[in-house]
Amino acid sequence: MGPLPFLGAALASAAAVFAAGVAIGNEYVYFASYTVAQYIVLATAWNILGGYTGYVNFGAAGFFAIGAYTSVVLHKTMSLPLLLMIPIGGLVTGLIGLMMGYLTLRLRGVFFAIATLALAIVLHTLIINWSFVGGARGAYIIRPREVMLFASYSQYLFAIMLLLAALAVATARWVERSRLGRGLAAIRDDETAAECSGVPTLKLKLVATTLSGFLMGIAGAPFPYYVSYVDPAGAFNLAYGVNSIAMPLIGGMSSWIGPLIGALLLGTLQQVATVTISSSVNLLLVGVLLVAFVTLAPNGIVGLFEKARKKKSDG
């Protein structure tokens, strides 16, 4: 399935959500669907580095937040339209991903993971002490009341994030089936052997950190317009980092479709729990599902289907 079928699926999903929102008469439908689509982008972005390459990134919330604060800066300085802010936010976080990779990719395993967590803490500290973007107080964003072709700004934001999700998934599928993806898989399986075989490991890892950072940035860029108020506690929320890791693990890190499945499953469950119980249950859901899948299905939902298909073919 190439980019065009993904775009068709995104448009079909948008039509279904719009119809549900009109039928129910509640704007929360669009906000909840936006959040699920946002997690598809984040989970897919994390998997490019963590799943394909085998380098665990604990700094996803930092990249997401920098994408959001890039929009805040652009809003305050130039009042650019959101559709221009999104790629700029991605370019900024992609550059940060490149610099992070250059400084840390010689580390492996837990040392690399700790370095990415440290980066997120450094970025959080910088934002807290940057008064131009509100510092610890946060900043308000006044979004337009109307937007062409959409009944509300919530619908507009959801449509944008759904297209970004389709772009992220299509990109991950292309990476997986390309020469880049084969090189990243070789690094994940045995980096030393890959180097001995002539694979340019550092170059490929830098591409992975840059691409992963870019996608996380475009996920965060619309965030200030989604909440209308952004502060460090909200932008650097632990949930973004935890869900970005948990969703690919639950769905399956071996394939582009794994993060998509994990984000749809876990994201939907979290939104239902938020409405019916409390948003504080969300991280509990993540913990329970992670323990269950790590214990019973370490290769995720995709691994379960592959195992069942193999067993059926052997039988």
C-alpha positions as CSV (number, residue, x, y, z in Angstrom):
1,M,0.0,0.0,0.0
2,G,1.5,3.3,-1.1
3,P,0.9,6.9,-0.1
4,L,-2.2,7.3,-2.2
5,P,-4.1,4.5,-0.5
6,F,-3.0,5.9,2.8
7,L,-4.4,9.3,1.8
8,G,-7.7,7.6,0.8
9,A,-7.9,5.8,4.1
10,A,-7.2,9.1,5.9
11,L,-10.0,10.9,4.0
12,A,-12.4,8.0,4.7
13,S,-11.5,8.1,8.4
14,A,-12.0,11.9,8.4
15,A,-15.4,11.6,6.8
16,A,-16.4,9.0,9.4
17,V,-15.3,11.1,12.3
18,F,-17.0,14.2,10.9
19,A,-20.2,12.3,10.5
20,A,-20.0,11.0,14.1
21,G,-19.3,14.5,15.4
22,V,-22.3,15.9,13.6
23,A,-24.5,13.0,14.7
24,I,-23.4,13.3,18.4
25,G,-23.2,17.1,18.3
26,N,-20.1,17.2,20.5
27,E,-16.8,18.8,19.6
28,Y,-15.0,16.3,21.8
29,V,-15.2,13.7,19.0
30,Y,-12.7,15.8,17.0
31,F,-10.4,16.5,20.0
32,A,-10.3,12.8,20.9
33,S,-9.7,11.7,17.3
34,Y,-7.0,14.3,17.0
35,T,-5.2,12.8,20.0
36,V,-5.3,9.3,18.6
37,A,-3.9,10.5,15.2
38,Q,-1.2,12.5,17.0
39,Y,-0.1,9.3,18.8
40,I,0.1,7.5,15.5
41,V,2.6,10.1,14.3
42,L,4.6,9.9,17.5
43,A,4.6,6.1,17.7
44,T,5.6,5.8,14.1
45,A,8.4,8.4,14.5
46,W,9.8,6.6,17.6
47,N,9.7,3.2,15.8
48,I,12.0,4.5,13.0
49,L,14.8,4.8,15.5
50,G,13.7,2.5,18.3
51,G,12.2,-0.4,16.2
52,Y,14.0,-0.3,12.9
53,T,17.4,0.7,14.3
54,G,17.3,-0.7,17.9
55,Y,18.2,2.6,19.6
56,V,15.7,3.4,22.4
57,N,14.8,7.1,22.6
58,F,13.5,8.3,25.9
59,G,13.3,11.9,24.7
60,A,10.2,11.8,22.5
61,A,8.4,14.3,24.7
62,G,11.3,16.8,24.2
63,F,11.0,16.6,20.4
64,F,7.2,17.0,20.6
65,A,7.5,20.0,22.9
66,I,10.1,21.7,20.7
67,G,7.8,21.3,17.8
68,A,5.0,22.9,19.8
69,Y,7.2,25.8,21.1
70,T,8.5,26.5,17.5
71,S,4.9,27.2,16.7
72,V,4.6,29.5,19.7
73,V,7.7,31.5,18.5
74,L,6.4,31.7,15.0
75,H,3.0,32.8,16.2
76,K,4.5,35.6,18.3
77,T,7.0,36.8,15.7
78,M,5.4,36.3,12.3
79,S,1.9,35.0,12.8
80,L,2.4,32.4,10.1
81,P,-0.5,30.1,9.2
82,L,-0.4,26.7,10.9
83,L,0.3,24.9,7.6
84,L,3.6,26.7,7.4
85,M,4.4,26.3,11.0
86,I,4.2,22.5,10.9
87,P,7.1,21.8,8.4
88,I,9.2,24.5,10.1
89,G,8.6,22.8,13.4
90,G,9.6,19.5,11.8
91,L,12.8,21.0,10.4
92,V,13.8,22.5,13.8
93,T,13.3,19.1,15.6
94,G,14.9,17.2,12.7
95,L,18.0,19.4,13.1
96,I,18.0,18.7,16.9
97,G,17.7,15.0,16.1
98,L,20.7,15.3,13.8
99,M,22.8,17.1,16.4
100,M,21.7,14.6,19.1
101,G,22.6,11.7,16.9
102,Y,26.0,13.2,16.1
103,L,26.8,13.6,19.8
104,T,25.2,10.4,21.2
105,L,25.1,7.7,18.5
106,R,28.5,6.4,19.5
107,L,26.8,5.3,22.7
108,R,24.8,2.1,22.7
109,G,22.1,0.4,24.7
110,V,21.2,2.0,28.0
111,F,23.8,4.7,27.7
112,F,22.1,6.1,24.5
113,A,18.7,5.9,26.2
114,I,19.9,7.9,29.2
115,A,21.5,10.5,26.9
116,T,18.2,11.0,25.1
117,L,16.4,11.4,28.5
118,A,19.1,14.0,29.5
119,L,18.4,15.9,26.3
120,A,14.7,16.1,27.1
121,I,15.5,17.4,30.6
122,V,17.9,20.0,29.1
123,L,15.3,21.2,26.6
124,H,12.7,21.4,29.4
125,T,15.0,23.5,31.5
126,L,15.7,25.9,28.6
127,I,12.0,26.4,27.9
128,I,11.2,27.0,31.6
129,N,13.8,29.8,31.6
130,W,12.8,31.4,28.3
131,S,10.5,34.2,29.1
132,F,9.7,35.0,25.4
133,V,7.6,31.8,25.2
134,G,6.1,32.3,28.6
135,G,8.6,30.3,30.6
136,A,7.1,28.3,33.5
137,R,3.9,30.4,33.2
138,G,3.1,29.2,29.7
139,A,1.7,31.1,26.7
140,Y,-1.8,31.6,25.3
141,I,-2.5,31.1,21.6
142,I,-5.6,32.8,20.1
143,R,-6.6,30.6,17.3
144,P,-8.9,31.7,14.4
145,R,-12.6,31.4,15.0
146,E,-13.3,30.2,11.5
147,V,-11.4,28.4,8.8
148,M,-12.4,27.8,5.2
149,L,-14.1,24.5,4.3
150,F,-14.6,23.4,8.0
151,A,-17.4,24.0,10.4
152,S,-15.0,24.5,13.3
153,Y,-11.3,24.8,14.1
154,S,-11.4,21.5,15.9
155,Q,-12.4,19.8,12.6
156,Y,-9.6,21.6,10.8
157,L,-7.0,20.4,13.4
158,F,-8.2,16.9,13.2
159,A,-8.0,16.8,9.4
160,I,-4.5,18.2,9.5
161,M,-3.3,15.6,12.1
162,L,-4.9,12.8,10.2
163,L,-3.0,13.7,7.1
164,L,0.2,13.9,9.1
165,A,-0.5,10.5,10.5
166,A,-1.0,9.1,6.9
167,L,2.3,10.8,5.9
168,A,4.2,9.3,8.9
169,V,2.9,5.8,8.3
170,A,3.6,6.0,4.5
171,T,7.1,7.3,5.3
172,A,7.7,4.4,7.8
173,R,6.5,1.9,5.2
174,W,8.9,3.4,2.6
175,V,11.8,3.3,5.0
176,E,11.1,-0.3,5.9
177,R,11.1,-1.5,2.3
178,S,14.0,0.7,1.1
179,R,17.8,0.2,1.2
180,L,17.8,2.5,4.2
181,G,15.5,0.2,6.0
182,R,17.6,-2.9,5.2
183,G,20.6,-1.0,6.5
184,L,18.8,0.0,9.7
185,A,17.7,-3.6,10.2
186,A,21.3,-4.8,9.9
187,I,22.3,-2.3,12.6
188,R,19.5,-3.5,14.8
189,D,20.5,-7.2,14.4
190,D,24.3,-6.8,14.8
191,E,25.9,-3.4,14.4
192,T,29.4,-4.7,14.5
193,A,28.7,-7.2,11.8
194,A,27.0,-4.5,9.7
195,E,30.1,-2.3,10.0
196,C,32.3,-5.1,9.0
197,S,30.1,-5.7,5.9
198,G,30.5,-2.1,4.8
199,V,27.2,-0.7,6.0
200,P,27.7,3.1,6.7
201,T,26.2,2.7,10.2
202,L,26.8,6.2,11.5
203,K,25.3,7.8,8.4
204,L,22.2,5.6,8.5
205,K,21.7,6.2,12.2
206,L,21.9,10.0,11.7
207,V,19.3,9.7,9.0
208,A,17.1,7.8,11.4
209,T,17.5,10.3,14.2
210,T,16.8,13.2,11.8
211,L,13.7,11.6,10.3
212,S,12.4,10.5,13.7
213,G,12.9,14.0,15.1
214,F,11.2,15.6,12.1
215,L,8.1,13.5,12.5
216,M,7.9,14.1,16.2
217,G,8.2,17.8,15.6
218,I,5.3,17.9,13.1
219,A,3.2,16.0,15.6
220,G,3.9,18.7,18.2
221,A,3.6,21.8,16.0
222,P,-0.2,22.0,16.0
223,F,-0.4,21.4,19.8
224,P,-0.6,25.1,20.9
225,Y,-3.6,25.5,18.6
226,Y,-5.1,22.3,19.9
227,V,-5.0,23.4,23.6
228,S,-4.9,27.2,23.2
229,Y,-2.5,27.3,26.1
230,V,0.9,25.7,26.2
231,D,3.2,25.4,29.2
232,P,6.3,23.2,29.9
233,A,4.3,20.8,32.1
234,G,1.8,20.1,29.3
235,A,4.2,20.1,26.4
236,F,6.8,17.9,28.1
237,N,4.1,15.6,29.6
238,L,5.4,12.2,30.6
239,A,2.5,10.6,28.6
240,Y,4.0,11.6,25.3
241,G,7.3,9.8,26.0
242,V,5.6,6.8,27.6
243,N,3.0,6.3,24.9
244,S,5.5,6.8,22.1
245,I,7.4,3.7,23.4
246,A,4.5,1.7,24.6
247,M,2.4,1.8,21.4
248,P,5.1,0.3,19.1
249,L,5.8,-2.3,21.7
250,I,2.2,-3.3,22.0
251,G,1.5,-3.2,18.2
252,G,4.9,-4.7,17.2
253,M,8.1,-3.0,16.3
254,S,9.1,-5.2,13.4
255,S,6.7,-3.6,10.9
256,W,5.4,-0.2,9.9
257,I,1.8,-1.3,10.8
258,G,2.7,-2.2,14.4
259,P,2.9,1.4,15.8
260,L,-0.3,2.2,13.9
261,I,-2.2,-0.7,15.5
262,G,-0.7,0.1,19.0
263,A,-1.7,3.8,18.7
264,L,-5.2,3.0,17.5
265,L,-5.7,0.5,20.3
266,L,-4.1,2.2,23.2
267,G,-5.1,5.7,22.1
268,T,-8.7,4.8,21.8
269,L,-8.8,3.0,25.1
270,Q,-7.2,6.1,26.8
271,Q,-9.8,8.4,25.3
272,V,-12.6,6.1,26.4
273,A,-11.1,5.9,29.9
274,T,-10.8,9.7,30.0
275,V,-14.5,10.1,29.4
276,T,-15.8,7.3,31.4
277,I,-13.4,7.1,34.4
278,S,-10.6,9.6,34.6
279,S,-7.5,10.7,32.6
280,S,-5.4,9.6,35.5
281,V,-6.2,6.0,34.5
282,N,-4.3,6.4,31.2
283,L,-0.8,5.6,32.4
284,L,-2.3,2.7,34.4
285,L,-3.6,1.3,31.2
286,V,-0.2,1.7,29.6
287,G,1.4,-0.2,32.4
288,V,-1.0,-3.1,32.5
289,L,-0.9,-3.6,28.7
290,L,2.9,-3.3,28.6
291,V,3.2,-6.0,31.3
292,A,0.7,-8.2,29.5
293,F,2.4,-7.9,26.1
294,V,5.9,-8.1,27.3
295,T,5.0,-11.3,29.2
296,L,2.6,-13.0,26.7
297,A,3.4,-11.4,23.3
298,P,6.9,-9.8,23.3
299,N,6.6,-9.2,19.5
300,G,3.3,-7.4,19.9
301,I,0.1,-7.8,18.1
302,V,1.8,-8.1,14.7
303,G,4.0,-10.9,16.1
304,L,0.9,-12.8,17.3
305,F,-0.7,-12.6,13.8
306,E,2.6,-13.7,12.2
307,K,2.9,-16.6,14.6
308,A,-0.7,-17.7,14.0
309,R,-0.2,-17.5,10.2
310,K,3.0,-19.5,10.4
311,K,1.4,-22.1,12.5
312,K,-1.5,-22.3,10.1
313,S,0.8,-22.7,7.0
314,D,2.9,-25.4,8.8
315,G,-0.2,-27.3,9.8
